[in-house]
Amino acid sequence: MLEKKTALDKCEIVNMDTIPMIQCRHAVWVEDDGVVIGGKQYHRHVIAPDSDVSGKDPAVQAMAATLFTDEIKAAYAAKQAENI
């Protein structure tokens, strides 16, 4: 029986213009009775300090709570204001 699977594969901290952000990688693959068919495909997205992470994976929420301090959020807001 074919089954499409998706999983949060990796989360890492990346710095974009000295502001730390969280980059998440999700893997997508197809299994036939537990055997992976073909290869995995990956999708990445970046979570900024002003992002709503309430619907994200609990691991991502924990990273965001630790990383995105008020100081980081203020620095990110200031950087965004510069780019307007």
N, CA, C and O atoms as a MOPAC input file, in Angstrom:
PM7 MOZYME 1SCF
protein

 N      0.83300 1    -1.17700 1     0.00000 1
 C      0.00000 1     0.00000 1     0.00000 1
 C      0.88600 1     1.25200 1     0.00000 1
 O      1.75500 1     1.40500 1     0.85800 1
 N      0.66000 1     2.12900 1    -0.95400 1
 C      1.44600 1     3.35000 1    -1.04300 1
 C      0.97200 1     4.36500 1    -0.00100 1
 O     -0.22400 1     4.53800 1     0.23300 1
 N      1.95200 1     5.02700 1     0.61200 1
 C      1.63700 1     6.01800 1     1.62900 1
 C      2.63900 1     7.16900 1     1.53700 1
 O      3.85200 1     6.95600 1     1.55400 1
 N      2.11400 1     8.38600 1     1.44100 1
 C      2.96000 1     9.57500 1     1.42400 1
 C      3.22800 1     9.99000 1     2.86000 1
 O      2.30700 1    10.07500 1     3.67300 1
 N      4.49700 1    10.25000 1     3.17000 1
 C      4.88400 1    10.63900 1     4.52500 1
 C      5.61800 1    11.97400 1     4.49700 1
 O      6.32900 1    12.30000 1     3.54600 1
 N      5.42200 1    12.72500 1     5.56100 1
 C      6.10100 1    14.01200 1     5.73100 1
 C      6.58500 1    14.09400 1     7.16500 1
 O      5.86500 1    13.71300 1     8.08800 1
 N      7.80200 1    14.58900 1     7.35900 1
 C      8.32900 1    14.72200 1     8.71400 1
 C      9.26700 1    15.91600 1     8.79600 1
 O      9.97400 1    16.24500 1     7.84300 1
 N      9.25600 1    16.55100 1     9.95200 1
 C     10.24600 1    17.58300 1    10.23800 1
 C     11.57500 1    16.86100 1    10.36900 1
 O     11.74100 1    16.00000 1    11.23300 1
 N     12.50900 1    17.21000 1     9.52000 1
 C     13.74900 1    16.45600 1     9.38700 1
 C     14.90900 1    17.11900 1    10.11500 1
 O     15.76600 1    16.43900 1    10.67900 1
 N     14.93500 1    18.44800 1    10.10100 1
 C     16.06400 1    19.16000 1    10.69700 1
 C     15.65300 1    20.59100 1    11.00500 1
 O     14.91100 1    21.20900 1    10.24200 1
 N     16.13700 1    21.11400 1    12.12500 1
 C     15.99600 1    22.53600 1    12.45100 1
 C     17.36900 1    23.04300 1    12.85000 1
 O     18.08900 1    22.39800 1    13.61200 1
 N     17.71700 1    24.19400 1    12.33100 1
 C     19.01200 1    24.76600 1    12.67000 1
 C     18.90600 1    26.27000 1    12.75700 1
 O     18.00900 1    26.88400 1    12.18000 1
 N     19.83400 1    26.85100 1    13.48700 1
 C     19.87000 1    28.31100 1    13.63800 1
 C     20.79200 1    28.86800 1    12.56500 1
 O     21.93500 1    28.43200 1    12.42400 1
 N     20.28600 1    29.82900 1    11.81600 1
 C     21.07600 1    30.51300 1    10.79500 1
 C     21.04400 1    32.00400 1    11.08900 1
 O     20.06100 1    32.51000 1    11.63000 1
 N     22.10000 1    32.70100 1    10.74000 1
 C     22.15000 1    34.14900 1    10.93300 1
 C     21.93700 1    34.83800 1     9.60700 1
 O     22.64400 1    34.57900 1     8.63300 1
 N     20.95300 1    35.72200 1     9.58000 1
 C     20.67400 1    36.50600 1     8.38900 1
 C     20.86000 1    37.96700 1     8.78100 1
 O     20.06600 1    38.52200 1     9.54000 1
 N     21.90300 1    38.57500 1     8.26200 1
 C     22.24200 1    39.95800 1     8.62200 1
 C     22.39000 1    40.09500 1    10.13100 1
 O     21.88400 1    41.05000 1    10.72000 1
 N     23.06900 1    39.16300 1    10.75100 1
 C     23.36700 1    39.11300 1    12.19200 1
 C     22.15500 1    38.85000 1    13.06900 1
 O     22.28600 1    38.85500 1    14.29300 1
 N     20.99700 1    38.62300 1    12.50400 1
 C     19.79800 1    38.28500 1    13.27300 1
 C     19.60600 1    36.76800 1    13.18200 1
 O     19.48000 1    36.23800 1    12.07800 1
 N     19.57900 1    36.05900 1    14.31300 1
 C     19.38100 1    34.61400 1    14.24500 1
 C     17.95200 1    34.25500 1    13.85000 1
 O     16.99000 1    34.87400 1    14.30400 1
 N     17.83800 1    33.25400 1    13.00400 1
 C     16.54400 1    32.74200 1    12.55800 1
 C     16.59900 1    31.22600 1    12.61900 1
 O     17.67500 1    30.64200 1    12.74600 1
 N     15.44700 1    30.59600 1    12.52800 1
 C     15.37300 1    29.14300 1    12.55600 1
 C     15.04000 1    28.65800 1    11.15200 1
 O     14.04300 1    29.07000 1    10.55800 1
 N     15.88900 1    27.77600 1    10.63100 1
 C     15.62200 1    27.17100 1     9.33000 1
 C     15.17300 1    25.73200 1     9.56600 1
 O     15.86800 1    24.95300 1    10.21700 1
 N     14.00300 1    25.39000 1     9.03000 1
 C     13.45000 1    24.04600 1     9.19500 1
 C     13.45000 1    23.33000 1     7.85400 1
 O     13.17700 1    23.92100 1     6.80900 1
 N     13.76500 1    22.04000 1     7.91200 1
 C     13.72600 1    21.21200 1     6.71600 1
 C     12.71500 1    20.09400 1     6.95200 1
 O     12.76400 1    19.38800 1     7.95800 1
 N     11.80400 1    19.95600 1     6.00300 1
 C     10.81300 1    18.88600 1     6.04200 1
 C     11.13400 1    17.90200 1     4.92900 1
 O     11.45500 1    18.30000 1     3.80900 1
 N     11.04300 1    16.62000 1     5.24300 1
 C     11.26000 1    15.56600 1     4.24700 1
 C      9.90700 1    15.01300 1     3.81900 1
 O      9.00100 1    14.85400 1     4.63700 1
 N      9.78200 1    14.72300 1     2.52900 1
 C      8.56800 1    14.11400 1     1.97400 1
 C      9.01300 1    12.90500 1     1.16600 1
 O      9.94200 1    12.98600 1     0.36300 1
 N      8.32900 1    11.76800 1     1.39200 1
 C      8.65700 1    10.55200 1     0.66100 1
 C      7.43500 1     9.65200 1     0.54800 1
 O      6.41500 1     9.86800 1     1.20200 1
 N      7.56600 1     8.65000 1    -0.29100 1
 C      6.49900 1     7.67100 1    -0.49000 1
 C      7.02500 1     6.31000 1    -0.05300 1
 O      8.14400 1     5.92100 1    -0.38700 1
 N      6.19500 1     5.59500 1     0.70100 1
 C      6.53300 1     4.24000 1     1.13300 1
 C      5.52700 1     3.24100 1     0.57500 1
 O      4.33900 1     3.53800 1     0.44900 1
 N      6.02000 1     2.05900 1     0.24600 1
 C      5.16900 1     0.94000 1    -0.15700 1
 C      5.41600 1    -0.18000 1     0.84400 1
 O      6.45800 1    -0.83400 1     0.81100 1
 N      4.45800 1    -0.39400 1     1.72700 1
 C      4.59500 1    -1.38700 1     2.79900 1
 C      5.87800 1    -1.19400 1     3.60800 1
 O      6.58900 1    -2.15500 1     3.90200 1
 N      6.15900 1     0.04400 1     3.95800 1
 C      7.30900 1     0.35400 1     4.80100 1
 C      8.62000 1     0.53700 1     4.07200 1
 O      9.63000 1     0.85400 1     4.70100 1
 N      8.63500 1     0.34700 1     2.75700 1
 C      9.85500 1     0.50000 1     1.95700 1
 C      9.77700 1     1.82000 1     1.20700 1
 O      8.79500 1     2.08200 1     0.51200 1
 N     10.80600 1     2.65600 1     1.33900 1
 C     10.83300 1     3.95200 1     0.66300 1
 C     10.96700 1     3.73700 1    -0.83900 1
 O     11.85500 1     3.01900 1    -1.30000 1
 N     10.07800 1     4.36800 1    -1.59200 1
 C     10.08100 1     4.29400 1    -3.05200 1
 C     10.71100 1     5.58200 1    -3.56700 1
 O     10.26300 1     6.67600 1    -3.22300 1
 N     11.74000 1     5.45700 1    -4.38500 1
 C     12.42400 1     6.65400 1    -4.87400 1
 C     13.19700 1     7.29300 1    -3.73300 1
 O     13.56600 1     6.62100 1    -2.77000 1
 N     13.43700 1     8.56800 1    -3.84000 1
 C     14.16900 1     9.26600 1    -2.80000 1
 C     13.28400 1    10.23400 1    -2.04600 1
 O     12.10900 1    10.41700 1    -2.36300 1
 N     13.86600 1    10.83200 1    -1.06500 1
 C     13.15800 1    11.85400 1    -0.30600 1
 C     13.32800 1    13.20000 1    -0.99900 1
 O     14.35200 1    13.47200 1    -1.62600 1
 N     12.31300 1    14.02100 1    -0.87400 1
 C     12.39800 1    15.40200 1    -1.33300 1
 C     12.34600 1    16.28500 1    -0.09700 1
 O     11.74000 1    15.92300 1     0.91200 1
 N     12.98200 1    17.43900 1    -0.18300 1
 C     13.08500 1    18.31300 1     0.97900 1
 C     12.51700 1    19.69500 1     0.67500 1
 O     12.61800 1    20.20000 1    -0.44400 1
 N     11.93300 1    20.27700 1     1.68100 1
 C     11.41600 1    21.63600 1     1.60800 1
 C     11.93400 1    22.36900 1     2.83400 1
 O     11.85600 1    21.86400 1     3.95400 1
 N     12.46500 1    23.56800 1     2.61100 1
 C     12.97700 1    24.37500 1     3.72100 1
 C     12.19200 1    25.66900 1     3.83600 1
 O     11.70100 1    26.20800 1     2.84400 1
 N     12.08600 1    26.15000 1     5.04700 1
 C     11.54000 1    27.48600 1     5.27300 1
 C     12.22100 1    28.08100 1     6.49600 1
 O     12.71500 1    27.36600 1     7.36700 1
 N     12.23400 1    29.40100 1     6.53700 1
 C     12.90000 1    30.12800 1     7.61300 1
 C     11.84900 1    30.78800 1     8.49100 1
 O     10.87400 1    31.35800 1     8.00200 1
 N     12.06500 1    30.70000 1     9.78800 1
 C     11.17700 1    31.31500 1    10.76000 1
 C     11.89300 1    32.51500 1    11.36400 1
 O     12.95500 1    32.38400 1    11.97200 1
 N     11.29800 1    33.67500 1    11.18600 1
 C     11.86600 1    34.93200 1    11.67700 1
 C     11.41500 1    35.18900 1    13.11400 1
 O     10.45600 1    34.57600 1    13.58400 1
 N     12.10600 1    36.09500 1    13.81300 1
 C     11.76000 1    36.38500 1    15.20200 1
 C     10.33500 1    36.89300 1    15.41600 1
 O      9.80500 1    36.76700 1    16.52000 1
 N      9.70700 1    37.46000 1    14.39700 1
 C      8.34200 1    37.97300 1    14.57300 1
 C      7.27300 1    36.98000 1    14.09500 1
 O      6.09700 1    37.33100 1    14.00600 1
 N      7.68200 1    35.74300 1    13.79000 1
 C      6.74800 1    34.73100 1    13.28300 1
 C      5.89600 1    34.14600 1    14.40200 1
 O      6.32600 1    34.04400 1    15.55100 1
 N      4.67800 1    33.76600 1    14.03500 1
 C      3.79000 1    33.04700 1    14.94300 1
 C      4.12400 1    31.56400 1    14.82100 1
 O      3.92200 1    30.96500 1    13.76500 1
 N      4.62800 1    30.97800 1    15.88500 1
 C      5.02200 1    29.56800 1    15.85500 1
 C      4.03100 1    28.67800 1    16.61200 1
 O      4.32300 1    27.51200 1    16.87700 1
 N      2.87700 1    29.21600 1    16.95700 1
 C      1.91800 1    28.46900 1    17.77100 1
 C      1.44900 1    27.17700 1    17.10200 1
 O      1.12000 1    26.21900 1    17.80200 1
 N      1.40900 1    27.12300 1    15.78800 1
 C      0.97000 1    25.91900 1    15.09600 1
 C      2.10700 1    25.02300 1    14.63500 1
 O      1.87700 1    24.02000 1    13.96100 1
 N      3.32000 1    25.37700 1    14.99300 1
 C      4.49700 1    24.61500 1    14.54800 1
 C      4.76500 1    23.43100 1    15.47600 1
 O      4.16400 1    23.30700 1    16.54300 1
 N      5.66600 1    22.58100 1    15.04700 1
 C      6.11300 1    21.43400 1    15.82400 1
 C      6.59700 1    21.90000 1    17.20800 1
 O      7.20600 1    22.96500 1    17.31000 1
 N      6.34300 1    21.13200 1    18.26100 1
 C      6.78500 1    21.53000 1    19.60600 1
 C      8.28900 1    21.80400 1    19.71200 1
 O      8.70200 1    22.66500 1    20.48800 1
 N      9.10200 1    21.09300 1    18.95100 1
 C     10.54700 1    21.34500 1    18.96800 1
 C     10.86400 1    22.73000 1    18.42200 1
 O     11.74800 1    23.41800 1    18.93400 1
 N     10.14200 1    23.13800 1    17.38100 1
 C     10.33000 1    24.47000 1    16.79500 1
 C      9.86500 1    25.53700 1    17.79000 1
 O     10.52300 1    26.56500 1    17.95000 1
 N      8.75300 1    25.29900 1    18.44700 1
 C      8.25500 1    26.23900 1    19.45000 1
 C      9.27300 1    26.42600 1    20.57700 1
 O      9.49600 1    27.54400 1    21.04000 1
 N      9.87800 1    25.34100 1    21.00700 1
 C     10.87500 1    25.42600 1    22.07700 1
 C     12.10400 1    26.20600 1    21.62700 1
 O     12.63900 1    27.02700 1    22.37300 1
 N     12.54600 1    25.94200 1    20.39800 1
 C     13.70000 1    26.69700 1    19.87700 1
 C     13.38300 1    28.17600 1    19.81100 1
 O     14.19500 1    29.00700 1    20.21800 1
 N     12.20200 1    28.51400 1    19.29700 1
 C     11.81100 1    29.91700 1    19.14900 1
 C     11.71100 1    30.60200 1    20.51000 1
 O     12.13800 1    31.74700 1    20.65800 1
 N     11.15500 1    29.91600 1    21.49900 1
 C     11.01600 1    30.49900 1    22.83600 1
 C     12.37800 1    30.81400 1    23.45300 1
 O     12.53300 1    31.80500 1    24.16700 1
 N     13.35200 1    29.96600 1    23.17200 1
 C     14.69300 1    30.17000 1    23.71000 1
 C     15.47200 1    31.22300 1    22.92100 1
 O     16.15000 1    32.06900 1    23.50400 1
 N     15.37300 1    31.16400 1    21.60900 1
 C     16.19000 1    32.00500 1    20.73500 1
 C     15.64700 1    33.41500 1    20.57200 1
 O     16.40900 1    34.38200 1    20.60600 1
 N     14.35300 1    33.54000 1    20.39900 1
 C     13.76100 1    34.83900 1    20.07200 1
 C     13.42900 1    35.62100 1    21.33400 1
 O     12.26900 1    35.74900 1    21.72700 1
 N     14.46800 1    36.13300 1    21.94800 1
 C     14.30800 1    36.97300 1    23.14000 1
 C     13.75100 1    38.33400 1    22.73400 1
 O     13.69900 1    38.66100 1    21.54900 1
 N     13.34000 1    39.11500 1    23.70900 1
 C     12.84700 1    40.47100 1    23.42100 1
 C     13.92100 1    41.29400 1    22.72700 1
 O     13.61200 1    42.10300 1    21.85300 1
 N     15.17200 1    41.09700 1    23.10600 1
 C     16.29100 1    41.82200 1    22.48100 1
 C     16.41900 1    41.46400 1    20.99800 1
 O     16.59900 1    42.34300 1    20.15500 1
 N     16.32500 1    40.18400 1    20.68900 1
 C     16.41300 1    39.72500 1    19.29300 1
 C     15.22600 1    40.24500 1    18.49100 1
 O     15.38900 1    40.69400 1    17.35600 1
 N     14.02800 1    40.18500 1    19.08100 1
 C     12.83600 1    40.68700 1    18.38900 1
 C     12.95600 1    42.17700 1    18.10300 1
 O     12.56200 1    42.62700 1    17.02700 1
 N     13.48900 1    42.95100 1    19.04100 1
 C     13.66600 1    44.39600 1    18.84400 1
 C     14.70100 1    44.67100 1    17.75400 1
 O     14.50900 1    45.55900 1    16.92300 1
 N     15.79500 1    43.91000 1    17.75600 1
 C     16.82500 1    44.08200 1    16.72400 1
 C     16.27300 1    43.74000 1    15.34600 1
 O     16.59100 1    44.41000 1    14.36300 1
 N     15.45000 1    42.70500 1    15.27200 1
 C     14.83900 1    42.32600 1    14.00200 1
 C     13.87700 1    43.41200 1    13.51800 1
 O     13.88300 1    43.76000 1    12.33800 1
 N     13.05900 1    43.94400 1    14.41300 1
 C     12.12500 1    45.01300 1    14.05300 1
 C     12.88000 1    46.24200 1    13.57000 1
 O     12.46400 1    46.88500 1    12.60600 1
 N     13.98200 1    46.57500 1    14.22800 1
 C     14.78300 1    47.72700 1    13.80400 1
 C     15.38200 1    47.50600 1    12.41900 1
 O     15.42200 1    48.42100 1    11.59600 1
 N     15.84300 1    46.29200 1    12.17300 1
 C     16.42900 1    45.95400 1    10.87000 1
 C     15.35900 1    46.03400 1     9.76900 1
 O     15.62600 1    46.51700 1     8.66900 1
 N     14.15100 1    45.55600 1    10.07700 1
 C     13.06100 1    45.63500 1     9.11200 1
 C     12.70100 1    47.08900 1     8.82500 1
 O     12.42400 1    47.44300 1     7.67900 1
 N     12.70200 1    47.93000 1     9.84900 1
 C     12.38300 1    49.35500 1     9.65900 1
 C     13.41000 1    50.04600 1     8.77500 1
 O     13.06600 1    50.95600 1     8.02100 1
 N     14.68100 1    49.61700 1     8.86000 1
 C     15.72800 1    50.17500 1     8.01400 1
 C     15.47600 1    49.86900 1     6.54400 1
 O     15.82900 1    50.66400 1     5.67200 1
 N     14.87300 1    48.73400 1     6.27000 1
 C     14.69300 1    48.27000 1     4.89100 1
 C     13.41400 1    48.80700 1     4.22700 1
 O     13.10800 1    48.44800 1     3.09000 1
 N     12.69000 1    49.64400 1     4.92000 1
 C     11.45300 1    50.19800 1     4.32600 1
 C     11.76400 1    51.36700 1     3.46300 1
 O     10.85700 1    51.96300 1     2.88100 1

